[in-house]
Amino acid sequence: MLRGLDIRDMLIIDRLELAFQPGLNVLTGETGAGKSILLDSLGFVLGWRGRAELVRQGADQGEVTAWFDLEAGHPAHAVLEEAGITIEDELILRRVNSRDGRKTAWINDRRVSGEVLRALSETLVELHGQHDDRGLLNPRGHRQMLDTYADVDATPAKVRDAWRTLGQTRKALLAAEARVDAAKAEEDYLRHAVAELDALGPEIGEEATLDTQRRLMQAAEKIRTDIGRAGDALGLNGAEGLINDASRWLQGVADRAEGQLDAPLEAIERVLVALDDAQQGVLSCLDALSFNPAELEDVEERLFAIRGLARKHGVLADDLRGFADDLRARLAMLDGSAGDLKALNGNVQTAQAIYDAAADRLTRERHTAALRLDKAMAAELAPLKMERAVFATTITLTDAGPEGRDAVAFTVATNPGAPAGPLNKIASGGELSRFLLALKVCLTQASDGLTMIFDEIDRGVGGATAAAVGRRLADLAQGGQVLVVTHSPQVAALGGHHWRVEKQQNKDATTSTVVALDAAARIDEIARMLSGDLVTDAARAAAKALINP
């Protein structure tokens, strides 16, 4: 509920603070007094797009603050939570417009974007008038309005869930079909490549091993010659024989050397052991270098085969085994694709059936709700002196989507037998106002605590019809809040709270202000609305009769 509005330096408003109340709040005043500026200012703080130039002449910036009371569970809390803003019971919106056009906004002193304000405003305020393209006159919103009236929120949710599931199953099927088509296009290549790789059977690290073997074999002859010479030098005809001779000679005289040869003999023994190890290593190497020339051909042939396949498939030699596994997996997918596609098609058919059932049920509920709404509208139009008009909720088949397969539009025929059409195309100004009011009365059964604003919705009507409009507005305000800008004394007389918008002029500037009216001032204002500038006693009497019928 809107509790207050503070406006500073906006258009012709210097400083203005208003405290609104529950129930029916009425704003009156002469044409041009500035009533529309109040709505422009409220729209500005709510993030609505409106006039480009709002700052009062001579001021550096304009500022509007609005504060609302929010009950627990109010839809605004969800918007605030998504924006990361926590409030308790009072919501304060403030927005500043600088002279250079920059706009800055805050929610409870937390800076926010205009998008957040606009999302929040949809839960706080609803504006209706003859050019109400954001609300009841916009056909894009009629389906949601009908669903809200029908109180079938659970069914649309099921349709949206079913549509999402159907989309996911279709996407999975299309992706699988694309993979199968791609695999079929290269089936011959896959089978040939897998067979070729399986026949070769490359192992990880094999290329490096074969390369080492090849290089050793190629250099083996020269290496064997040098190693053989080294072996001879270490053997009995070389170092081993000489050391054995030295050991024998020393041992022959050691007992006469008084122990001085013990250490040398121990060292010689160690040398002989090490020399034996060296000889064994040389012999092992010679054995390893012994190969059949055909072995070199075999090693080179396999090495070149592995490298050739790696180049052919554009992978490293050590990656050939994993590459073969990938190709086998693609072949397995292709071989099993018929069963997989059958299962995925079954999933799509099941999801389609679930969606069709949910959408059909929603269509039936919408048709039932449409009949109820048309009947309720007929009951509302009669007191508004439009008993001959026909309101119809049309439901036509459209492309399937997350909201079902129904296109919903509110149409009217102003006289029996006349062709029906959209509200804003068929009805005149006064008729349109009454249609909108009647529709709002019917649709507000499930209101979520919105503050409803009606901008001269009573234009073009008077007398008993204007009184009927006023009664409908008063009914809407029961248990809620309605703000109405009106030129109708019959409507103004039914207000629970009344303000007069006045324009003041001096030689330097023109300003607009708003005055809260007490009981006496209210009688004078309604009398002025009845008789014009000259307020007579008869006009005051008529005003009193309207206020207290």
C-alpha positions as CSV (number, residue, x, y, z in Angstrom):
1,M,0.0,0.0,0.0
2,L,1.3,3.5,-1.0
3,R,1.6,5.5,2.2
4,G,3.4,8.6,1.0
5,L,4.9,10.6,-1.8
6,D,7.5,13.3,-1.5
7,I,8.3,15.3,-4.6
8,R,11.0,18.0,-4.9
9,D,11.8,20.2,-8.0
10,M,9.8,18.1,-10.5
11,L,8.3,20.0,-13.5
12,I,6.2,22.7,-11.8
13,I,6.3,21.2,-8.3
14,D,8.6,22.9,-5.9
15,R,8.1,20.8,-2.8
16,L,5.2,18.5,-2.1
17,E,4.5,15.8,0.4
18,L,1.4,13.6,0.4
19,A,0.3,11.0,2.9
20,F,-2.1,8.5,1.3
21,Q,-4.6,6.3,3.2
22,P,-6.3,3.0,2.7
23,G,-9.5,3.0,0.8
24,L,-10.6,5.4,-2.0
25,N,-8.2,8.4,-2.4
26,V,-9.6,11.1,-4.7
27,L,-7.6,13.8,-6.5
28,T,-9.4,16.6,-8.2
29,G,-8.6,20.0,-9.6
30,E,-9.0,22.1,-12.7
31,T,-7.6,21.0,-16.0
32,G,-3.9,21.9,-16.2
33,A,-3.5,22.2,-12.4
34,G,-0.9,19.5,-12.4
35,K,-2.7,16.2,-11.6
36,S,-0.9,14.4,-14.3
37,I,2.4,15.6,-12.8
38,L,1.7,13.6,-9.7
39,L,1.3,10.5,-11.8
40,D,4.4,11.3,-13.8
41,S,6.4,11.7,-10.5
42,L,5.1,8.5,-9.1
43,G,5.9,6.7,-12.4
44,F,9.4,8.2,-12.3
45,V,10.2,6.8,-8.8
46,L,8.8,3.5,-9.9
47,G,11.1,3.3,-12.9
48,W,8.5,3.8,-15.6
49,R,9.5,5.4,-18.8
50,G,7.9,8.8,-19.2
51,R,8.8,12.4,-19.9
52,A,12.4,13.1,-20.7
53,E,12.5,16.5,-19.0
54,L,11.3,16.3,-15.4
55,V,13.6,18.7,-13.5
56,R,12.0,22.0,-12.5
57,Q,13.3,25.0,-14.3
58,G,16.2,26.5,-12.3
59,A,16.8,23.4,-10.2
60,D,19.9,21.2,-10.4
61,Q,18.0,18.0,-9.9
62,G,14.6,16.6,-9.2
63,E,13.8,14.0,-6.6
64,V,10.9,11.7,-5.7
65,T,10.5,9.5,-2.7
66,A,7.7,7.0,-2.2
67,W,7.1,4.7,0.7
68,F,4.9,1.6,0.9
69,D,3.7,-0.7,3.6
70,L,4.3,-4.4,2.8
71,E,2.5,-7.2,4.4
72,A,4.2,-10.6,4.9
73,G,3.9,-12.7,1.7
74,H,3.6,-9.6,-0.6
75,P,4.9,-10.4,-4.1
76,A,7.4,-7.5,-3.7
77,H,9.4,-9.5,-1.2
78,A,10.3,-12.0,-4.0
79,V,11.7,-9.2,-6.2
80,L,13.6,-7.7,-3.3
81,E,15.1,-11.0,-2.4
82,E,16.3,-11.6,-5.9
83,A,17.9,-8.2,-5.8
84,G,19.6,-9.0,-2.5
85,I,17.6,-6.5,-0.5
86,T,16.0,-7.3,2.9
87,I,13.4,-5.1,4.5
88,E,11.0,-5.5,7.4
89,D,7.8,-3.7,7.0
90,E,8.4,-0.3,5.2
91,L,9.7,0.0,1.6
92,I,11.2,3.3,0.7
93,L,12.0,4.1,-3.0
94,R,14.0,7.2,-3.9
95,R,15.0,8.4,-7.4
96,V,16.9,11.4,-8.5
97,N,17.0,13.0,-11.9
98,S,19.9,15.4,-12.5
99,R,19.8,18.3,-15.0
100,D,22.0,16.4,-17.4
101,G,19.5,13.5,-17.6
102,R,21.3,11.1,-15.3
103,K,19.0,9.0,-13.1
104,T,20.0,7.4,-9.8
105,A,17.7,5.2,-7.7
106,W,17.8,3.7,-4.2
107,I,15.6,1.1,-2.3
108,N,15.9,1.6,1.5
109,D,19.3,3.4,0.9
110,R,20.5,0.5,-1.3
111,R,21.4,1.7,-4.8
112,V,19.6,-0.1,-7.6
113,S,19.0,0.0,-11.3
114,G,15.9,1.2,-13.1
115,E,15.2,-2.4,-14.1
116,V,14.8,-3.4,-10.5
117,L,12.5,-0.5,-9.9
118,R,10.3,-1.5,-12.8
119,A,10.2,-5.2,-11.7
120,L,9.2,-4.0,-8.2
121,S,6.6,-1.6,-9.5
122,E,4.6,-4.4,-11.1
123,T,4.0,-5.8,-7.7
124,L,3.2,-2.4,-6.1
125,V,1.1,-0.2,-8.4
126,E,-1.3,-0.8,-11.3
127,L,-2.3,2.2,-13.5
128,H,-5.5,2.2,-15.5
129,G,-6.8,4.8,-17.9
130,Q,-8.1,5.2,-21.4
131,H,-4.6,4.7,-22.8
132,D,-3.8,1.8,-20.6
133,D,-1.5,-0.1,-22.9
134,R,0.5,-1.5,-19.9
135,G,-2.6,-3.2,-18.4
136,L,-6.0,-4.3,-19.4
137,L,-5.9,-3.0,-23.0
138,N,-2.7,-5.0,-23.8
139,P,-3.8,-8.3,-25.4
140,R,-0.5,-9.9,-24.5
141,G,-1.6,-10.0,-20.8
142,H,-5.1,-11.2,-21.3
143,R,-4.2,-14.9,-21.0
144,Q,-2.4,-14.4,-17.7
145,M,-5.4,-12.3,-16.5
146,L,-7.8,-15.1,-17.4
147,D,-5.6,-17.6,-15.6
148,T,-5.5,-15.5,-12.5
149,Y,-9.3,-15.0,-12.6
150,A,-9.7,-18.8,-13.0
151,D,-7.4,-19.5,-10.1
152,V,-5.6,-22.2,-12.1
153,D,-2.1,-21.4,-11.1
154,A,-1.2,-25.1,-10.6
155,T,-2.3,-26.1,-14.1
156,P,-0.2,-23.5,-15.9
157,A,2.8,-24.6,-13.8
158,K,2.3,-28.2,-14.9
159,V,2.0,-27.1,-18.5
160,R,5.3,-25.2,-18.2
161,D,7.0,-28.1,-16.6
162,A,5.7,-30.5,-19.3
163,W,6.8,-28.1,-22.0
164,R,10.3,-27.9,-20.5
165,T,10.6,-31.7,-20.3
166,L,9.3,-32.0,-23.9
167,G,11.9,-29.5,-25.1
168,Q,14.7,-31.4,-23.3
169,T,13.6,-34.8,-24.7
170,R,13.4,-33.3,-28.2
171,K,16.8,-31.8,-27.8
172,A,18.3,-35.1,-26.7
173,L,16.7,-36.9,-29.7
174,L,18.0,-34.3,-32.2
175,A,21.5,-34.5,-30.7
176,A,21.5,-38.3,-30.9
177,E,20.3,-38.2,-34.5
178,A,23.0,-35.7,-35.4
179,R,25.6,-38.0,-33.8
180,V,24.3,-41.0,-35.6
181,D,24.2,-39.2,-39.0
182,A,27.8,-38.0,-38.5
183,A,28.8,-41.6,-37.6
184,K,27.0,-43.1,-40.6
185,A,28.8,-40.6,-42.9
186,E,32.1,-41.9,-41.7
187,E,31.2,-45.5,-41.0
188,D,33.5,-47.0,-43.7
189,Y,36.4,-44.9,-42.4
190,L,35.7,-45.9,-38.8
191,R,35.6,-49.6,-39.6
192,H,38.7,-49.5,-41.7
193,A,40.6,-47.4,-39.2
194,V,39.7,-49.6,-36.2
195,A,40.7,-52.7,-38.1
196,E,44.0,-51.2,-39.1
197,L,44.8,-50.0,-35.6
198,D,43.7,-53.4,-34.1
199,A,45.9,-55.2,-36.5
200,L,48.9,-53.1,-35.5
201,G,48.1,-53.0,-31.8
202,P,50.4,-50.1,-30.9
203,E,51.3,-49.8,-27.2
204,I,52.0,-46.7,-25.2
205,G,55.8,-46.0,-25.1
206,E,56.5,-48.6,-27.9
207,E,57.7,-46.0,-30.4
208,A,60.5,-44.8,-28.1
209,T,61.5,-48.4,-27.3
210,L,61.6,-49.3,-31.0
211,D,63.6,-46.2,-31.9
212,T,66.2,-47.0,-29.2
213,Q,66.5,-50.6,-30.5
214,R,66.9,-49.4,-34.1
215,R,69.6,-47.0,-33.2
216,L,71.5,-49.6,-31.2
217,M,71.3,-52.1,-34.0
218,Q,72.4,-49.7,-36.6
219,A,75.6,-48.9,-34.5
220,A,76.0,-52.4,-33.1
221,E,78.9,-53.6,-35.4
222,K,81.2,-50.7,-34.4
223,I,80.2,-50.9,-30.8
224,R,80.8,-54.7,-30.7
225,T,84.3,-54.2,-32.0
226,D,85.3,-51.7,-29.4
227,I,83.6,-53.6,-26.6
228,G,85.3,-56.8,-27.7
229,R,88.7,-55.1,-27.6
230,A,87.8,-53.8,-24.1
231,G,86.9,-57.3,-23.1
232,D,90.2,-58.7,-24.3
233,A,92.0,-56.0,-22.4
234,L,90.2,-57.0,-19.2
235,G,90.7,-60.7,-19.7
236,L,93.5,-63.2,-18.9
237,N,95.5,-61.9,-21.8
238,G,95.3,-58.4,-20.4
239,A,94.6,-56.8,-17.1
240,E,93.3,-59.9,-15.3
241,G,96.4,-62.0,-16.3
242,L,98.8,-59.2,-15.2
243,I,97.0,-58.7,-11.9
244,N,97.0,-62.4,-11.2
245,D,100.7,-62.5,-11.9
246,A,101.3,-59.6,-9.5
247,S,99.1,-61.2,-6.8
248,R,101.1,-64.6,-7.1
249,W,104.4,-62.9,-6.9
250,L,103.5,-60.8,-3.9
251,Q,101.9,-63.8,-2.1
252,G,105.2,-65.7,-2.6
253,V,107.2,-63.1,-0.6
254,A,104.5,-61.8,1.7
255,D,105.6,-64.0,4.7
256,R,109.0,-62.4,4.7
257,A,107.7,-58.8,4.4
258,E,106.6,-58.6,8.0
259,G,102.9,-57.8,7.0
260,Q,103.7,-54.8,4.8
261,L,102.1,-56.6,1.8
262,D,98.8,-57.5,3.5
263,A,97.1,-54.2,2.5
264,P,98.3,-54.3,-1.1
265,L,97.2,-57.9,-1.5
266,E,93.7,-57.0,-0.1
267,A,93.4,-54.2,-2.6
268,I,94.4,-56.5,-5.4
269,E,91.7,-58.9,-4.3
270,R,89.1,-56.1,-4.4
271,V,90.4,-55.1,-7.9
272,L,90.0,-58.7,-9.1
273,V,86.3,-58.7,-7.9
274,A,85.5,-55.4,-9.6
275,L,87.4,-56.5,-12.7
276,D,85.2,-59.6,-12.8
277,D,82.0,-57.5,-12.6
278,A,83.3,-55.3,-15.4
279,Q,84.0,-58.4,-17.5
280,Q,80.5,-59.8,-16.9
281,G,78.9,-56.5,-17.9
282,V,81.0,-56.4,-21.1
283,L,79.9,-59.9,-22.0
284,S,76.2,-59.1,-21.3
285,C,76.5,-56.1,-23.6
286,L,78.0,-58.2,-26.3
287,D,75.2,-60.7,-26.0
288,A,72.6,-57.9,-26.2
289,L,74.3,-56.6,-29.4
290,S,74.2,-59.9,-31.0
291,F,71.2,-59.9,-33.4
292,N,70.1,-61.3,-36.7
293,P,70.0,-58.6,-39.5
294,A,66.4,-59.5,-40.1
295,E,65.6,-58.3,-36.6
296,L,66.6,-54.7,-37.6
297,E,64.2,-54.9,-40.6
298,D,61.4,-56.1,-38.3
299,V,62.0,-53.3,-35.8
300,E,62.2,-50.6,-38.5
301,E,59.1,-51.9,-40.2
302,R,57.0,-51.7,-37.0
303,L,58.5,-48.4,-36.0
304,F,57.6,-46.9,-39.4
305,A,54.1,-48.4,-39.3
306,I,53.4,-46.8,-36.0
307,R,54.7,-43.5,-37.1
308,G,52.8,-43.7,-40.4
309,L,49.5,-44.3,-38.6
310,A,50.2,-41.5,-36.2
311,R,50.7,-39.1,-39.1
312,K,47.7,-40.4,-40.9
313,H,45.3,-39.7,-38.0
314,G,47.1,-36.6,-36.8
315,V,47.9,-37.9,-33.3
316,L,51.0,-38.7,-31.3
317,A,52.2,-42.3,-31.5
318,D,51.6,-42.8,-27.8
319,D,48.0,-41.6,-28.4
320,L,47.1,-44.2,-31.0
321,R,45.7,-46.7,-28.5
322,G,43.4,-44.1,-26.9
323,F,42.4,-42.9,-30.4
324,A,41.5,-46.5,-31.4
325,D,39.3,-46.7,-28.2
326,D,37.5,-43.5,-29.3
327,L,36.8,-44.9,-32.8
328,R,35.6,-48.2,-31.3
329,A,33.2,-46.2,-29.0
330,R,31.8,-44.3,-32.0
331,L,31.3,-47.6,-33.9
332,A,29.6,-49.1,-30.8
333,M,27.3,-46.1,-30.6
334,L,26.5,-46.5,-34.3
335,D,25.8,-50.2,-33.9
336,G,23.5,-49.5,-30.9
337,S,22.0,-46.4,-32.3
338,A,18.8,-48.0,-33.5
339,G,17.9,-49.0,-30.0
340,D,19.0,-45.7,-28.5
341,L,16.9,-43.7,-31.0
342,K,13.9,-45.9,-30.4
343,A,14.2,-45.2,-26.7
344,L,14.6,-41.5,-27.2
345,N,11.7,-41.4,-29.6
346,G,9.7,-43.1,-26.9
347,N,10.7,-40.4,-24.4
348,V,9.6,-37.7,-26.8
349,Q,6.2,-39.4,-27.3
350,T,5.7,-39.8,-23.6
351,A,6.6,-36.2,-22.9
352,Q,4.3,-35.0,-25.8
353,A,1.4,-37.0,-24.3
354,I,2.0,-35.5,-20.9
355,Y,2.2,-32.0,-22.4
356,D,-1.0,-32.5,-24.5
357,A,-2.9,-33.8,-21.5
358,A,-1.8,-30.8,-19.4
359,A,-2.5,-28.3,-22.2
360,D,-5.9,-29.8,-22.9
361,R,-6.9,-29.6,-19.3
362,L,-5.7,-25.9,-19.1
363,T,-7.7,-25.1,-22.3
364,R,-10.8,-26.6,-20.7
365,E,-10.3,-24.6,-17.5
366,R,-9.8,-21.5,-19.5
367,H,-13.0,-22.0,-21.4
368,T,-14.9,-22.5,-18.2
369,A,-13.3,-19.4,-16.6
370,A,-14.1,-17.4,-19.8
371,L,-17.8,-18.2,-19.5
372,R,-17.7,-17.2,-15.8
373,L,-15.9,-14.0,-16.7
374,D,-18.3,-13.1,-19.5
375,K,-21.2,-13.6,-17.1
376,A,-19.6,-11.5,-14.4
377,M,-18.9,-8.8,-16.9
378,A,-22.5,-8.7,-18.0
379,A,-23.6,-8.2,-14.4
380,E,-21.1,-5.4,-14.0
381,L,-21.9,-3.6,-17.2
382,A,-25.7,-3.3,-16.5
383,P,-25.3,-0.8,-13.6
384,L,-22.8,1.2,-15.7
385,K,-25.6,1.8,-18.3
386,M,-24.1,-0.6,-20.8
387,E,-26.6,-3.4,-20.5
388,R,-26.8,-3.8,-24.3
389,A,-23.0,-4.2,-24.7
390,V,-21.6,-7.7,-25.0
391,F,-18.2,-8.6,-23.6
392,A,-16.7,-11.9,-24.7
393,T,-13.5,-13.7,-23.9
394,T,-12.3,-15.3,-27.1
395,I,-9.9,-18.3,-26.9
396,T,-8.3,-19.5,-30.2
397,L,-5.8,-22.2,-31.0
398,T,-2.2,-21.0,-31.3
399,D,1.2,-22.5,-31.5
400,A,2.1,-24.7,-28.5
401,G,4.3,-23.2,-25.9
402,P,5.1,-23.1,-22.2
403,E,1.7,-21.3,-21.6
404,G,-0.3,-23.9,-23.5
405,R,-2.0,-23.6,-26.9
406,D,-4.5,-20.9,-26.3
407,A,-4.5,-17.3,-27.5
408,V,-6.8,-15.2,-25.2
409,A,-8.3,-11.8,-26.1
410,F,-11.0,-9.7,-24.5
411,T,-13.5,-8.4,-27.1
412,V,-16.6,-6.2,-27.0
413,A,-19.6,-5.3,-29.0
414,T,-21.2,-2.1,-27.9
415,N,-24.7,-3.2,-29.3
416,P,-26.3,-6.6,-30.0
417,G,-25.6,-7.7,-33.5
418,A,-22.6,-5.3,-33.9
419,P,-19.3,-6.9,-34.7
420,A,-17.0,-7.6,-31.8
421,G,-13.5,-6.4,-31.6
422,P,-10.7,-5.4,-29.3
423,L,-11.6,-3.1,-26.4
424,N,-9.5,-0.1,-27.6
425,K,-10.8,-0.4,-31.2
426,I,-14.5,-0.8,-30.7
427,A,-15.4,1.2,-27.6
428,S,-15.6,5.0,-27.4
429,G,-13.8,7.0,-24.7
430,G,-16.6,6.8,-22.2
431,E,-17.5,3.2,-23.0
432,L,-13.9,2.2,-22.8
433,S,-13.6,3.6,-19.3
434,R,-16.6,1.7,-18.1
435,F,-15.4,-1.5,-19.8
436,L,-12.1,-1.2,-18.1
437,L,-13.6,-0.5,-14.7
438,A,-16.0,-3.4,-15.0
439,L,-13.2,-5.7,-16.1
440,K,-11.0,-4.6,-13.2
441,V,-13.9,-5.2,-10.7
442,C,-14.2,-8.8,-12.0
443,L,-10.4,-9.5,-12.1
444,T,-9.6,-8.0,-8.7
445,Q,-11.0,-10.9,-6.9
446,A,-7.5,-12.3,-6.5
447,S,-5.7,-9.0,-6.0
448,D,-2.2,-9.2,-4.5
449,G,-2.3,-6.0,-2.5
450,L,-1.6,-3.7,-5.5
451,T,-2.3,0.0,-5.2
452,M,-4.7,0.7,-8.1
453,I,-4.6,4.1,-9.8
454,F,-7.3,5.2,-12.2
455,D,-6.5,8.2,-14.3
456,E,-9.7,10.0,-15.4
457,I,-11.3,6.6,-16.1
458,D,-14.7,8.3,-15.7
459,R,-14.1,10.7,-18.6
460,G,-17.1,11.0,-20.9
461,V,-19.7,9.8,-18.4
462,G,-21.9,11.7,-16.0
463,G,-25.0,11.6,-13.9
464,A,-26.2,8.1,-12.8
465,T,-23.5,6.4,-14.8
466,A,-20.7,8.5,-13.1
467,A,-22.3,7.5,-9.8
468,A,-22.2,3.9,-10.8
469,V,-18.5,4.3,-11.7
470,G,-17.8,5.8,-8.3
471,R,-19.5,3.0,-6.5
472,R,-17.4,0.4,-8.4
473,L,-14.3,2.3,-7.5
474,A,-15.4,2.4,-3.8
475,D,-16.0,-1.3,-3.9
476,L,-12.6,-1.9,-5.3
477,A,-11.1,0.1,-2.5
478,Q,-12.6,-2.0,0.2
479,G,-9.8,-3.7,2.0
480,G,-7.2,-2.1,-0.3
481,Q,-6.2,1.2,-1.8
482,V,-7.4,3.0,-4.9
483,L,-6.2,6.4,-6.2
484,V,-8.4,8.1,-8.7
485,V,-7.8,11.3,-10.7
486,T,-11.3,12.5,-11.6
487,H,-13.4,15.4,-12.9
488,S,-16.6,13.8,-11.9
489,P,-18.3,15.1,-8.7
490,Q,-20.3,11.9,-8.4
491,V,-17.0,9.9,-8.2
492,A,-15.3,12.5,-5.9
493,A,-18.2,12.4,-3.5
494,L,-17.6,8.7,-2.8
495,G,-14.0,9.1,-1.9
496,G,-12.8,8.3,1.6
497,H,-9.9,10.9,1.3
498,H,-9.9,13.9,-0.9
499,W,-7.1,16.2,-2.2
500,R,-7.3,19.2,-4.5
501,V,-4.5,19.9,-7.0
502,E,-4.0,23.7,-7.4
503,K,-1.8,25.8,-9.7
504,Q,-0.3,28.9,-8.3
505,Q,1.2,31.7,-10.5
506,N,3.3,34.7,-9.7
507,K,5.5,37.0,-11.8
508,D,8.5,34.6,-11.5
509,A,7.1,31.1,-11.7
510,T,4.2,28.8,-11.8
511,T,4.0,26.0,-9.2
512,S,1.6,23.2,-8.4
513,T,0.5,22.1,-5.0
514,V,-1.9,19.6,-3.4
515,V,-4.2,20.5,-0.5
516,A,-5.8,17.9,1.7
517,L,-9.5,18.8,2.1
518,D,-11.5,18.7,5.3
519,A,-15.3,18.2,5.3
520,A,-16.2,21.8,4.5
521,A,-13.5,22.3,1.9
522,R,-14.6,19.1,0.3
523,I,-18.2,20.3,-0.1
524,D,-16.9,23.5,-1.8
525,E,-14.7,21.5,-4.2
526,I,-17.5,19.1,-5.2
527,A,-19.8,22.2,-5.6
528,R,-17.2,23.8,-7.9
529,M,-17.1,20.6,-9.9
530,L,-20.9,20.7,-10.2
531,S,-21.3,24.4,-11.0
532,G,-18.0,25.8,-12.2
533,D,-16.1,28.8,-10.9
534,L,-19.1,30.4,-9.2
535,V,-20.0,28.2,-6.2
536,T,-23.6,28.8,-5.2
537,D,-25.6,27.6,-2.2
538,A,-27.6,25.4,-4.5
539,A,-24.3,23.8,-5.7
540,R,-23.2,23.3,-2.0
541,A,-26.5,21.6,-1.2
542,A,-26.1,19.4,-4.2
543,A,-22.6,18.5,-3.1
544,K,-23.8,17.6,0.4
545,A,-26.5,15.4,-1.2
546,L,-23.9,13.6,-3.2
547,I,-21.6,13.1,-0.2
548,N,-24.5,12.0,2.1
549,P,-27.2,10.6,-0.2
